[in-house]
Amino acid sequence: MKTLHVHKVIEKDSEIHLTNLPYKKGQQVEITVQPEPVEKEVSRPLTARQLLNSGLIGIWKDRTDIQDSVAYARMLREKAQRSRDF
């Protein structure tokens, strides 16, 4: 049995329309649908100006639960590193 691979873009939620298939009326087929893997977009590092304009600088300034933002950032990085080790 030959497998036919058809790539479609979902244009309306919950619907896929297939036409011009090489099968005849009454023939039974099995249809499996799976999303195509999304390619990761390669991002370039921000320039200093882009970083300053991004809204990230000073994002924690009004947080009352963070006393030392440098220590807090270090803790977040270490926590993220440990979670990737598993």
C-alpha positions, 0 to 999 in steps of 0.5 A: 500500500502506498502512503500519500502525504498531503500538507495543508494549512488549516484555514478554518478551525477544525476543518481540513478539505482534501480534493483530487485524491487518487482514490475511488468511490467506495474505497476505504482509507485511513486518515492520520493528521498531525501537525508539522514541526515548527521550525525554530526561528533563529533570533539575533541578539538584541543590540544595546539600543533594542534592549533599552527599548524592549521594556525589559530594563527595569521590569522588576523595579516596582516589585516589592517581593524582590529585594535584590534583583541581581540575586533574584536573576541569578536564582532564576538562571540557576533554577532554569539550568537545573531544570534542563539537566534532567 
